[in-house]
Amino acid sequence: MDAYVDALCGEIKGYSEKCKKHVIETLFFGGGTPSTLSAEQMTKIFESLRENFVFCKDVEASIECNPNSLTKEKLDCYIQLGINRISLGIQSINDITLSTLGRVHTKEQVEQALELLDTSGIDNVSIDFMYNIPMPRDIADAGMARNIYGELDYIFSKFPFIKHVSAYALTVYEGTEIAKKLDFEMLYDLNEDVAIAEEFELSDVLKKYGFTRYEVSNWTRPGFECRHNKVYWTVKREYLGLGVSASGLFNNERYENTHDLNMYLLNPEKISTSVKRSNLDIINEAIILGLRTKYGIDTGHLKKLGVNLQIQKSFEILELANMGLLRVTKNSIKATKDGMLLLNLVTARLMMDDIGS
């Protein structure tokens, strides 16, 4: 871990000259689990960041934490370093569900971590939550099912200080433990109807506690949208990705660092892949990412890029609007609540094959 921190600090230093004209507005320590780093290691990274970059006065600094690795010592360190936003990866408070996911924490540890955050002085706390998780066959056959509404109702009634929720349907990747269990029929297959029903449950309970959806997977109380995530959802902003497997957008190039830890330790400044965005790439990113948010596609911005979407995709837009999947305004095209459920279909219909199409 020390060697990795040293390599990361080396990569940070490598961007110092390239970023002299830039001011950092947001900072996000993301997954794996950065809270496994010691207070000393985090301090070393922060010192390197402060030495090599200029930060704005109201920088949003977030860190992802797992309930089992969060301690008072680490929280005190984060506050001292200037971290002002915590994203806690709880995923569930059902121990059976957590075990199915292969998570090492328990419901008790989730509650302990939230109690710690409640007294920490950090006002901006987000939780990660997952749904559409396959049930073990023996549990499902006994007539038991997960209660999404009940889990979240319990969390928000007990911990009303939570300001933000990122909620994701489980995606199963080949080779993972869950994929193997599904192959051996130890778990019931994922069910689209169950996923939709659970998303409606999630939506209902979040609205009950004052949350609004501002992106397909993100919900917030007023004033607590994640500024960092919003950078990803616009084609107008750039960001650095630092660390093994990190990806970024800099000087209009999308790049990705190596996934090989040993290669990264040997040369942390070596970029694995880099692709300059074409105008068509920027246009389609504006469509894809715009549809994911409550703000929708900025059609005025597309016109500046040479595309009048309301004319060039008039048939598709009218058809999707008549189906109740799109809402069209003077300057935007937005996915409706139903459109969010069928986002892949909506997006595919509106993407451009070429700028003249």
C-alpha positions as CSV (number, residue, x, y, z in Angstrom):
1,M,0.0,0.0,0.0
2,D,2.9,2.4,0.7
3,A,4.4,1.6,-2.7
4,Y,1.0,2.4,-4.3
5,V,0.7,5.7,-2.4
6,D,4.2,6.6,-3.6
7,A,3.3,5.8,-7.2
8,L,0.1,7.8,-6.9
9,C,2.0,10.8,-5.6
10,G,4.4,10.5,-8.5
11,E,1.5,10.6,-11.0
12,I,0.0,13.6,-9.2
13,K,3.4,15.4,-9.6
14,G,3.5,14.5,-13.3
15,Y,0.4,16.6,-13.9
16,S,1.6,19.6,-12.1
17,E,3.1,21.4,-15.1
18,K,0.2,20.5,-17.4
19,C,-2.4,21.9,-14.9
20,K,-0.8,25.3,-14.0
21,K,-3.7,27.2,-15.6
22,H,-6.4,25.0,-14.0
23,V,-8.2,25.4,-10.7
24,I,-9.5,22.2,-9.0
25,E,-13.2,22.5,-8.0
26,T,-13.9,19.0,-6.9
27,L,-12.0,16.0,-5.6
28,F,-13.3,12.4,-5.3
29,F,-11.5,9.5,-3.8
30,G,-13.3,6.5,-5.3
31,G,-13.4,2.7,-5.4
32,G,-12.1,0.2,-4.5
33,T,-12.1,1.2,-0.9
34,P,-9.9,4.3,-0.2
35,S,-11.0,4.2,3.5
36,T,-8.7,1.2,3.9
37,L,-5.7,3.6,3.6
38,S,-4.3,4.8,7.0
39,A,-4.5,8.3,8.1
40,E,-0.8,8.7,7.4
41,Q,-1.2,7.5,3.8
42,M,-4.2,9.8,3.2
43,T,-2.2,12.7,4.6
44,K,0.7,12.0,2.2
45,I,-1.7,12.0,-0.8
46,F,-3.3,15.2,0.2
47,E,0.0,16.9,0.8
48,S,1.0,15.9,-2.8
49,L,-2.3,17.2,-4.2
50,R,-1.9,20.6,-2.3
51,E,1.7,20.9,-3.5
52,N,0.9,20.3,-7.2
53,F,-2.6,21.7,-7.8
54,V,-4.5,24.9,-7.1
55,F,-7.8,24.3,-5.3
56,C,-10.8,26.7,-5.2
57,K,-11.9,28.0,-1.8
58,D,-15.1,25.9,-1.7
59,V,-13.7,22.7,-3.2
60,E,-16.0,19.7,-2.7
61,A,-13.8,16.8,-1.5
62,S,-15.4,13.4,-1.3
63,I,-14.3,10.0,-0.2
64,E,-15.9,6.6,-0.5
65,C,-15.9,4.5,2.6
66,N,-17.0,1.0,3.6
67,P,-18.8,0.6,6.9
68,N,-16.2,-1.9,8.2
69,S,-13.2,0.3,7.5
70,L,-14.4,3.6,8.8
71,T,-13.1,4.7,12.2
72,K,-13.2,7.9,14.3
73,E,-9.4,8.3,13.8
74,K,-9.9,8.3,10.0
75,L,-12.9,10.6,10.1
76,D,-10.9,13.1,12.2
77,C,-8.1,12.9,9.7
78,Y,-10.4,13.4,6.7
79,I,-11.9,16.6,8.4
80,Q,-8.5,17.9,9.1
81,L,-7.4,17.3,5.5
82,G,-10.4,19.2,4.2
83,I,-12.7,16.3,3.1
84,N,-16.3,17.6,3.4
85,R,-18.3,14.8,1.8
86,I,-18.5,11.1,2.7
87,S,-20.1,8.4,0.5
88,L,-20.8,5.3,2.5
89,G,-21.2,2.1,0.6
90,I,-23.9,0.3,2.6
91,Q,-25.6,-1.4,-0.4
92,S,-28.2,-3.0,2.0
93,I,-29.0,-3.5,5.7
94,N,-30.1,-7.1,5.0
95,D,-27.4,-9.5,6.2
96,I,-28.5,-12.1,3.7
97,T,-28.3,-9.6,0.8
98,L,-24.9,-8.4,2.0
99,S,-23.6,-12.0,2.1
100,T,-25.0,-12.7,-1.4
101,L,-23.1,-9.6,-2.7
102,G,-19.9,-10.8,-1.0
103,R,-19.7,-7.7,1.3
104,V,-17.7,-8.1,4.4
105,H,-19.7,-5.7,6.5
106,T,-23.0,-6.3,8.4
107,K,-26.1,-4.4,9.2
108,E,-24.6,-3.7,12.7
109,Q,-21.5,-2.2,11.1
110,V,-23.6,0.0,8.8
111,E,-25.4,1.4,11.8
112,Q,-22.2,1.9,13.7
113,A,-20.7,3.8,10.8
114,L,-23.7,6.0,10.4
115,E,-23.8,6.8,14.1
116,L,-20.1,7.8,13.8
117,L,-20.9,10.0,10.8
118,D,-23.8,11.6,12.7
119,T,-21.5,12.9,15.4
120,S,-18.6,13.7,13.1
121,G,-19.5,17.3,12.0
122,I,-19.6,16.3,8.3
123,D,-22.9,17.6,7.0
124,N,-22.7,16.2,3.5
125,V,-23.2,12.4,3.7
126,S,-24.3,10.1,0.9
127,I,-25.0,6.4,0.8
128,D,-24.7,3.8,-1.9
129,F,-27.5,1.4,-2.2
130,M,-28.1,-1.6,-4.5
131,Y,-31.2,-3.4,-5.7
132,N,-32.1,-6.2,-8.1
133,I,-30.0,-8.6,-6.2
134,P,-30.7,-12.3,-6.8
135,M,-32.1,-14.2,-3.8
136,P,-30.6,-17.5,-2.6
137,R,-32.9,-20.3,-3.6
138,D,-33.4,-21.7,-0.2
139,I,-34.5,-18.3,1.1
140,A,-36.7,-17.5,-1.8
141,D,-38.3,-21.0,-1.7
142,A,-39.2,-20.3,1.9
143,G,-41.3,-17.4,0.7
144,M,-38.9,-14.6,1.9
145,A,-38.2,-11.6,-0.3
146,R,-36.2,-8.4,0.1
147,N,-38.1,-5.4,1.4
148,I,-36.4,-2.4,-0.3
149,Y,-39.0,0.1,1.1
150,G,-38.6,-1.3,4.6
151,E,-34.7,-1.1,4.5
152,L,-34.6,2.5,3.3
153,D,-37.5,3.6,5.6
154,Y,-35.6,2.2,8.6
155,I,-32.3,4.0,7.5
156,F,-33.9,7.4,6.9
157,S,-36.1,7.4,10.0
158,K,-33.1,6.5,12.2
159,F,-30.5,8.6,10.3
160,P,-32.3,11.6,9.0
161,F,-29.0,13.5,8.4
162,I,-28.3,11.6,5.1
163,K,-28.4,14.1,2.2
164,H,-27.7,12.0,-0.9
165,V,-28.3,8.5,-2.3
166,S,-26.7,6.7,-5.2
167,A,-28.9,3.7,-6.1
168,Y,-27.8,1.1,-8.6
169,A,-29.3,-2.1,-10.0
170,L,-26.8,-4.9,-9.7
171,T,-24.9,-5.7,-12.9
172,V,-23.4,-9.2,-12.9
173,Y,-20.0,-9.6,-14.6
174,E,-18.7,-12.9,-15.9
175,G,-16.3,-14.6,-13.6
176,T,-17.6,-13.1,-10.4
177,E,-18.8,-15.1,-7.4
178,I,-22.4,-14.1,-8.1
179,A,-22.1,-15.1,-11.7
180,K,-20.8,-18.6,-10.6
181,K,-23.7,-19.0,-8.1
182,L,-26.2,-18.1,-10.8
183,D,-24.6,-20.6,-13.2
184,F,-24.9,-23.3,-10.5
185,E,-28.5,-22.2,-9.8
186,M,-27.7,-21.4,-6.2
187,L,-29.4,-18.1,-6.8
188,Y,-32.6,-17.2,-8.6
189,D,-31.9,-15.5,-12.0
190,L,-32.3,-11.7,-12.1
191,N,-35.8,-10.7,-13.0
192,E,-36.6,-7.5,-14.9
193,D,-40.1,-7.2,-13.4
194,V,-38.6,-7.5,-9.9
195,A,-36.0,-4.9,-10.7
196,I,-38.7,-2.4,-11.9
197,A,-40.9,-3.1,-8.8
198,E,-37.9,-2.5,-6.5
199,E,-37.0,0.7,-8.3
200,F,-40.6,2.0,-7.8
201,E,-40.3,1.0,-4.1
202,L,-37.0,2.9,-3.9
203,S,-38.5,5.9,-5.6
204,D,-41.5,6.0,-3.3
205,V,-39.5,5.9,-0.1
206,L,-36.9,8.4,-1.3
207,K,-39.7,10.9,-2.2
208,K,-41.3,10.3,1.2
209,Y,-38.1,11.6,2.8
210,G,-37.6,14.6,0.6
211,F,-35.2,13.3,-2.0
212,T,-35.5,14.2,-5.7
213,R,-33.9,12.3,-8.6
214,Y,-31.4,14.4,-10.5
215,E,-29.7,11.6,-12.4
216,V,-30.9,8.1,-13.3
217,S,-29.0,6.6,-10.3
218,N,-28.7,9.6,-8.0
219,W,-31.1,11.2,-5.5
220,T,-30.6,14.3,-3.3
221,R,-32.1,16.6,-0.8
222,P,-32.2,20.2,-1.8
223,G,-28.7,21.7,-2.1
224,F,-26.7,18.5,-1.9
225,E,-26.3,17.4,-5.5
226,C,-22.8,15.9,-6.0
227,R,-20.8,18.6,-7.8
228,H,-18.2,16.1,-8.8
229,N,-20.5,13.6,-10.4
230,K,-22.1,16.4,-12.4
231,V,-18.8,17.0,-14.1
232,Y,-19.0,13.5,-15.6
233,W,-22.5,14.2,-16.9
234,T,-21.5,17.2,-19.0
235,V,-19.4,17.3,-22.2
236,K,-18.3,20.8,-21.3
237,R,-16.0,19.9,-18.3
238,E,-12.7,18.0,-18.0
239,Y,-11.3,15.9,-15.2
240,L,-8.2,14.0,-14.2
241,G,-8.3,10.3,-13.4
242,L,-5.4,9.4,-11.0
243,G,-4.4,5.9,-10.0
244,V,-4.4,2.4,-11.4
245,S,-7.4,1.7,-13.7
246,A,-8.5,5.4,-13.5
247,S,-9.9,7.2,-16.5
248,G,-10.0,10.9,-17.3
249,L,-10.9,13.5,-19.9
250,F,-8.1,16.1,-20.4
251,N,-7.3,18.3,-23.4
252,N,-10.3,16.8,-25.2
253,E,-8.8,13.3,-24.9
254,R,-10.4,10.4,-23.0
255,Y,-7.6,8.3,-21.4
256,E,-7.3,5.3,-19.2
257,N,-4.5,4.2,-16.9
258,T,-3.2,0.7,-16.9
259,H,-5.2,-2.0,-15.0
260,D,-2.0,-3.8,-14.2
261,L,-0.9,-2.8,-10.6
262,N,2.8,-3.8,-11.2
263,M,2.9,-1.8,-14.4
264,Y,1.5,1.2,-12.6
265,L,4.0,0.9,-9.8
266,L,6.8,0.8,-12.3
267,N,5.5,3.8,-14.3
268,P,2.6,5.7,-12.8
269,E,2.7,8.4,-15.5
270,K,2.3,6.0,-18.4
271,I,-1.2,6.1,-20.0
272,S,-2.6,2.8,-21.3
273,T,-5.0,4.2,-23.9
274,S,-5.9,7.7,-25.1
275,V,-8.5,8.7,-27.7
276,K,-9.1,12.2,-28.9
277,R,-12.9,13.0,-29.1
278,S,-14.3,13.8,-32.5
279,N,-17.2,16.3,-32.8
280,L,-19.5,13.3,-33.3
281,D,-18.2,11.7,-30.1
282,I,-19.0,15.0,-28.2
283,I,-22.5,15.2,-29.7
284,N,-23.4,11.6,-28.8
285,E,-21.9,12.0,-25.3
286,A,-24.1,15.1,-24.8
287,I,-27.2,13.0,-25.8
288,I,-26.3,9.9,-23.7
289,L,-25.3,11.8,-20.6
290,G,-28.0,14.5,-20.9
291,L,-30.8,11.9,-21.0
292,R,-29.4,10.4,-17.7
293,T,-30.1,13.7,-15.8
294,K,-33.2,15.8,-14.9
295,Y,-31.7,18.6,-17.0
296,G,-32.0,16.6,-20.2
297,I,-30.2,17.2,-23.5
298,D,-29.2,20.8,-24.0
299,T,-30.4,21.3,-27.6
300,G,-28.9,24.8,-27.7
301,H,-25.5,23.3,-27.0
302,L,-26.0,20.7,-29.7
303,K,-26.8,23.4,-32.2
304,K,-23.5,25.1,-31.5
305,L,-21.9,21.7,-32.4
306,G,-23.7,21.6,-35.7
307,V,-26.8,19.4,-34.8
308,N,-30.4,20.4,-34.6
309,L,-31.7,17.3,-32.9
310,Q,-35.4,18.3,-33.0
311,I,-35.2,18.4,-36.8
312,Q,-32.7,15.6,-37.5
313,K,-34.4,13.2,-35.1
314,S,-37.9,14.6,-35.4
315,F,-39.6,11.3,-36.1
316,E,-37.9,9.5,-33.2
317,I,-38.5,12.3,-30.8
318,L,-42.2,12.5,-31.7
319,E,-42.6,8.7,-31.4
320,L,-40.9,8.5,-28.0
321,A,-42.8,11.5,-26.7
322,N,-46.1,9.9,-27.8
323,M,-45.0,6.8,-25.9
324,G,-44.6,8.9,-22.8
325,L,-40.8,8.4,-22.7
326,L,-39.7,11.9,-23.6
327,R,-40.6,15.4,-22.6
328,V,-39.6,18.2,-25.1
329,T,-39.2,21.8,-24.1
330,K,-37.9,24.8,-26.0
331,N,-34.2,24.2,-25.1
332,S,-34.1,20.6,-23.8
333,I,-35.2,17.0,-24.4
334,K,-35.7,15.1,-21.2
335,A,-36.5,11.4,-20.3
336,T,-39.7,11.0,-18.3
337,K,-40.0,8.7,-15.3
338,D,-40.9,5.9,-17.7
339,G,-38.2,6.9,-20.0
340,M,-35.6,6.5,-17.3
341,L,-36.8,2.9,-17.0
342,L,-36.1,2.3,-20.7
343,L,-33.1,4.6,-21.0
344,N,-31.1,2.3,-23.2
345,L,-33.9,2.2,-25.8
346,V,-34.5,5.9,-25.7
347,T,-30.8,6.7,-26.0
348,A,-30.3,4.3,-28.9
349,R,-33.1,6.0,-30.9
350,L,-31.6,9.5,-30.5
351,M,-27.9,8.9,-31.0
352,M,-26.4,10.2,-34.2
353,D,-24.7,8.0,-36.8
354,D,-23.1,11.0,-38.4
355,I,-23.5,14.7,-38.0
356,G,-25.4,15.0,-41.2
357,S,-27.9,12.2,-40.3
